Amino acid sequence: MLSFMRGSNPPRRNTASQARIYYEDGKSWQEFSPPGIGVLCTAQHPPGSMFNPPLHLHLFQTERFRCVSGTGVWYQPTHPEESKRKVVMRGGDPHITLQAGLFHKFENASQDEDLVVDIGLDPESQDAEMEHRFFRNFFGYLEDCRVQGTEPSLFQLELFLWTVDGPLAIPVPGIPNWVNWWISRGFMVVLGKWIGESLLGYRASYPEYYSGPMGK
């Protein structure tokens, strides 16, 4: 193990028991829902939030988003239907479904209004607790890095992403989408699982962020 080569981990807030977790000095938050209501969590993203996700894909998980309030824009640059490559949604609009295997991201489209979204899985029961664990660890770690002024470790982020098979996009121009799919997954496995966990000693989950299913 080469853990002595990695950067120092920031002190971790203990948020494992909190249903609603605040970030960015209270400007953004995630609230986790109990099972059975069709929503994994509800999240608030202020304008310019650092928690707008980068371009990524879910290899096997289909996601569903509903804009509760504000205005958001969803990008799927490799979607076969051009009309779905950029979709703007406002509060009250029908939900959008993002199919597994397609690169995507979303962000607040407003300069002065918060975006609040419901995030669900389709089907609801598929990997719900795994995604729950990921959200708590990934965003908890980013927030602690932000508060401490430290740069997040790409190896740690890729390890979190490995737990949900959701790699960051590594797009290579001029090659088929399915090749980019495998390149992105390969980077995730090598950087996150092989180097991050096996060599550097990062963990896929931390008890301060996640302690098991809510209510147990």
Residue pairs with C-beta under 8 A, 6 or more apart in sequence:
1 198
1 199
1 200
1 201
2 199
2 200
2 201
3 199
3 200
3 201
5 200
6 153
6 155
6 200
6 201
6 202
7 150
7 151
7 153
8 150
10 141
10 144
10 145
10 147
10 148
10 150
11 144
11 148
12 140
12 141
12 144
12 206
12 208
12 209
13 140
13 143
13 144
13 208
14 208
15 21
15 136
15 140
15 208
15 209
16 136
16 207
16 208
16 209
16 210
16 211
17 211
19 31
19 32
19 214
20 29
20 30
20 31
20 32
21 29
21 30
21 31
21 136
21 139
21 140
22 28
22 29
23 29
23 30
23 51
23 139
23 142
23 143
23 146
24 46
24 49
24 50
24 51
24 143
24 146
27 44
27 46
27 49
27 114
28 43
28 44
28 45
28 46
28 49
28 51
29 43
29 44
30 41
30 42
30 43
30 44
30 135
30 139
31 41
31 42
31 43
32 40
32 41
32 132
32 135
32 136
32 214
33 39
33 40
33 41
33 42
34 214
34 215
35 124
35 125
35 128
36 124
38 120
38 124
39 118
39 119
39 120
40 119
40 120
40 121
40 128
40 131
40 132
40 135
41 118
41 119
41 132
41 135
42 68
42 116
42 117
42 118
42 119
43 51
43 116
43 117
43 119
44 114
44 115
44 116
45 51
45 52
45 70
45 72
45 107
45 108
45 114
45 115
45 116
45 117
46 108
46 114
46 115
47 108
47 110
47 111
47 112
47 113
47 114
48 108
49 107
49 108
50 142
50 146
51 139
51 142
52 105
52 106
52 107
52 108
53 105
53 106
54 105
54 168
54 169
55 75
55 77
55 103
55 104
55 105
55 168
55 169
55 171
56 103
56 104
56 105
56 161
56 166
56 167
56 168
56 169
56 184
57 100
57 101
57 102
57 103
57 104
57 166
57 167
57 169
57 181
57 184
58 98
58 100
58 101
58 164
58 165
58 166
59 100
59 101
59 165
59 166
59 167
59 181
59 185
60 100
60 101
60 165
61 100
61 121
61 126
61 127
61 131
61 164
61 165
61 166
62 97
62 98
62 99
62 100
62 121
62 122
63 97
63 98
63 119
63 120
63 121
63 122
64 95
64 96
64 97
64 98
64 119
64 120
64 121
64 122
65 72
65 74
65 89
65 95
65 96
65 98
65 106
65 117
65 118
65 119
65 120
66 93
66 94
66 95
66 96
66 117
66 118
66 120
67 89
67 90
67 91
67 92
67 93
67 115
67 116
67 117
68 91
68 116
68 117
68 118
69 91
69 113
69 114
69 115
69 116
70 90
70 91
70 108
70 110
70 113
70 114
70 115
70 116
71 88
71 89
71 90
71 91
71 108
71 109
71 110
71 113
71 115
72 88
72 89
72 90
72 106
72 107
72 108
72 109
72 115
72 117
73 86
73 87
73 88
73 89
73 106
73 107
73 109
74 86
74 87
74 88
74 89
74 96
74 98
74 104
74 105
74 106
75 85
75 86
75 104
75 105
75 106
76 84
76 85
76 86
76 87
76 98
76 102
76 103
76 104
77 85
77 103
78 85
78 102
78 103
78 177
78 180
79 85
79 102
87 96
88 109
89 96
91 116
95 118
95 120
97 122
98 104
101 181
103 169
103 171
103 177
103 180
106 117
107 115
108 114
108 115
109 115
121 127
121 128
121 131
127 164
129 213
130 163
130 164
131 164
132 210
132 213
132 214
133 163
133 205
133 210
134 160
134 161
134 163
134 164
134 166
136 209
136 210
137 160
137 163
137 204
137 205
137 206
137 209
137 210
138 157
138 160
138 161
140 206
140 208
140 209
141 152
141 156
141 157
141 160
141 206
141 209
142 152
145 151
145 152
153 196
153 200
153 202
154 191
155 191
155 192
155 195
155 196
155 200
155 202
156 192
156 196
156 202
157 168
157 192
158 167
158 168
158 187
158 188
158 191
158 192
158 193
158 196
159 192
159 193
159 196
159 197
159 202
159 203
159 204
160 192
160 204
161 167
161 168
161 188
161 192
162 188
162 189
162 192
162 193
162 204
163 204
163 205
165 185
167 184
167 185
167 187
167 188
168 184
168 187
168 188
169 180
169 184
170 180
170 183
170 184
170 187
171 180
171 184
172 179
172 180
172 183
196 202
197 203
197 204
